[in-house]
Amino acid sequence: MKLTKDESMLAVLYGDGTRCGLINALEKMWMVLQEDEQELRQMTEGFLLKLENMTDDEFREAAKG
């Protein structure tokens, strides 16, 4: 499974190198998004679903690019 450019950018900005850490950080970020940030909200929701359905090994491989 590959990450999109946008997902890779979110992983760099919010991640700590682990799948669980990235999920936690994205959930916190998502909770403070404003109404006018719908595109980021939708992208984050999709990425969270993708991360939750990955294993840690799959995440490490995807994060390598």
C-alpha positions as protocol buffer text, in pm:
chain_id: "A"
residue {
  index: 1
  type: MET
  ca { x: 0 y: 0 z: 0 }
}
residue {
  index: 2
  type: LYS
  ca { x: 140 y: 339 z: -97 }
}
residue {
  index: 3
  type: LEU
  ca { x: 86 y: 680 z: 55 }
}
residue {
  index: 4
  type: THR
  ca { x: -27 y: 968 z: -163 }
}
residue {
  index: 5
  type: LYS
  ca { x: 179 y: 1287 z: -172 }
}
residue {
  index: 6
  type: ASP
  ca { x: -72 y: 1453 z: 62 }
}
residue {
  index: 7
  type: GLU
  ca { x: -66 y: 1159 z: 303 }
}
residue {
  index: 8
  type: SER
  ca { x: 314 y: 1159 z: 301 }
}
residue {
  index: 9
  type: MET
  ca { x: 314 y: 1530 z: 382 }
}
residue {
  index: 10
  type: LEU
  ca { x: 73 y: 1477 z: 674 }
}
residue {
  index: 11
  type: ALA
  ca { x: 295 y: 1193 z: 798 }
}
residue {
  index: 12
  type: VAL
  ca { x: 602 y: 1419 z: 789 }
}
residue {
  index: 13
  type: LEU
  ca { x: 424 y: 1709 z: 958 }
}
residue {
  index: 14
  type: TYR
  ca { x: 239 y: 1516 z: 1230 }
}
residue {
  index: 15
  type: GLY
  ca { x: 410 y: 1180 z: 1261 }
}
residue {
  index: 16
  type: ASP
  ca { x: 659 y: 1057 z: 1515 }
}
residue {
  index: 17
  type: GLY
  ca { x: 770 y: 767 z: 1297 }
}
residue {
  index: 18
  type: THR
  ca { x: 510 y: 522 z: 1424 }
}
residue {
  index: 19
  type: ARG
  ca { x: 167 y: 438 z: 1289 }
}
residue {
  index: 20
  type: CYS
  ca { x: 1 y: 472 z: 1630 }
}
residue {
  index: 21
  type: GLY
  ca { x: 174 y: 803 z: 1700 }
}
residue {
  index: 22
  type: LEU
  ca { x: 62 y: 939 z: 1364 }
}
residue {
  index: 23
  type: ILE
  ca { x: -296 y: 825 z: 1423 }
}
residue {
  index: 24
  type: ASN
  ca { x: -302 y: 998 z: 1763 }
}
residue {
  index: 25
  type: ALA
  ca { x: -157 y: 1321 z: 1624 }
}
residue {
  index: 26
  type: LEU
  ca { x: -395 y: 1326 z: 1326 }
}
residue {
  index: 27
  type: GLU
  ca { x: -695 y: 1265 z: 1550 }
}
residue {
  index: 28
  type: LYS
  ca { x: -594 y: 1561 z: 1769 }
}
residue {
  index: 29
  type: MET
  ca { x: -540 y: 1782 z: 1463 }
}
residue {
  index: 30
  type: TRP
  ca { x: -873 y: 1674 z: 1312 }
}
residue {
  index: 31
  type: MET
  ca { x: -1058 y: 1773 z: 1630 }
}
residue {
  index: 32
  type: VAL
  ca { x: -947 y: 2137 z: 1605 }
}
residue {
  index: 33
  type: LEU
  ca { x: -1012 y: 2188 z: 1233 }
}
residue {
  index: 34
  type: GLN
  ca { x: -1246 y: 2474 z: 1148 }
}
residue {
  index: 35
  type: GLU
  ca { x: -1559 y: 2453 z: 930 }
}
residue {
  index: 36
  type: ASP
  ca { x: -1377 y: 2612 z: 635 }
}
residue {
  index: 37
  type: GLU
  ca { x: -1114 y: 2335 z: 634 }
}
residue {
  index: 38
  type: GLN
  ca { x: -1336 y: 2070 z: 479 }
}
residue {
  index: 39
  type: GLU
  ca { x: -1077 y: 1951 z: 227 }
}
residue {
  index: 40
  type: LEU
  ca { x: -819 y: 1889 z: 499 }
}
residue {
  index: 41
  type: ARG
  ca { x: -1087 y: 1728 z: 717 }
}
residue {
  index: 42
  type: GLN
  ca { x: -1185 y: 1483 z: 442 }
}
residue {
  index: 43
  type: MET
  ca { x: -825 y: 1405 z: 351 }
}
residue {
  index: 44
  type: THR
  ca { x: -740 y: 1341 z: 716 }
}
residue {
  index: 45
  type: GLU
  ca { x: -1045 y: 1118 z: 767 }
}
residue {
  index: 46
  type: GLY
  ca { x: -947 y: 908 z: 465 }
}
residue {
  index: 47
  type: PHE
  ca { x: -587 y: 884 z: 579 }
}
residue {
  index: 48
  type: LEU
  ca { x: -694 y: 780 z: 930 }
}
residue {
  index: 49
  type: LEU
  ca { x: -907 y: 500 z: 785 }
}
residue {
  index: 50
  type: LYS
  ca { x: -615 y: 386 z: 573 }
}
residue {
  index: 51
  type: LEU
  ca { x: -378 y: 391 z: 873 }
}
residue {
  index: 52
  type: GLU
  ca { x: -623 y: 203 z: 1094 }
}
residue {
  index: 53
  type: ASN
  ca { x: -646 y: -73 z: 832 }
}
residue {
  index: 54
  type: MET
  ca { x: -267 y: -107 z: 797 }
}
residue {
  index: 55
  type: THR
  ca { x: -31 y: -308 z: 1007 }
}
residue {
  index: 56
  type: ASP
  ca { x: 277 y: -143 z: 1154 }
}
residue {
  index: 57
  type: ASP
  ca { x: 493 y: -327 z: 899 }
}
residue {
  index: 58
  type: GLU
  ca { x: 276 y: -206 z: 611 }
}
residue {
  index: 59
  type: PHE
  ca { x: 305 y: 148 z: 745 }
}
residue {
  index: 60
  type: ARG
  ca { x: 685 y: 127 z: 765 }
}
residue {
  index: 61
  type: GLU
  ca { x: 699 y: 7 z: 404 }
}
residue {
  index: 62
  type: ALA
  ca { x: 457 y: 273 z: 282 }
}
residue {
  index: 63
  type: ALA
  ca { x: 643 y: 548 z: 470 }
}
residue {
  index: 64
  type: LYS
  ca { x: 968 y: 453 z: 293 }
}
residue {
  index: 65
  type: GLY
  ca { x: 808 y: 553 z: -35 }
}
